Amino acid sequence: MNINSISNISAMTESVEGESMTLQQVISQAYQQHYQVEQQVIDTLQTDDLFSLLAIQQTTHDYQLEMSLLSTLARKALTTVETVIKAQ
């Protein structure tokens, strides 16, 4: 995920079939991506290819941005729910 795709939240929450994904599914998918990145890092550290290391760095950066965005969205959703409950 690059910085341009962050503005399109709906693209992150749609599965391959076009159905909406729950927050739990999005987080689960992000953790799966994290695991894949870790495996790539392990594989890459065994090579001296600079381009592979650069690709891992970019993938890790993209993962960090995505997790930060999801964390913010979850926090905002929780705050909204708390506000609605207090208003009743």
Secondary structure as the mmCIF struct_conf table of DSSP 4:
data_model
#
loop_
_struct_conf.conf_type_id
_struct_conf.id
_struct_conf.beg_label_comp_id
_struct_conf.beg_label_asym_id
_struct_conf.beg_label_seq_id
_struct_conf.end_label_comp_id
_struct_conf.end_label_asym_id
_struct_conf.end_label_seq_id
HELX_RH_3T_P HELX_RH_3T_P1 ILE A 3 SER A 7
HELX_RH_AL_P HELX_RH_AL_P1 ILE A 9 MET A 12
TURN_TY1_P TURN_TY1_P1 THR A 13 THR A 13
STRN STRN1 GLU A 14 GLU A 14
TURN_TY1_P TURN_TY1_P2 VAL A 16 GLU A 17
BEND BEND1 GLY A 18 GLY A 18
STRN STRN2 SER A 20 SER A 20
HELX_RH_AL_P HELX_RH_AL_P2 LEU A 23 LEU A 45
TURN_TY1_P TURN_TY1_P3 GLN A 46 GLN A 46
BEND BEND2 THR A 47 THR A 47
HELX_RH_AL_P HELX_RH_AL_P3 LEU A 50 ALA A 87
#
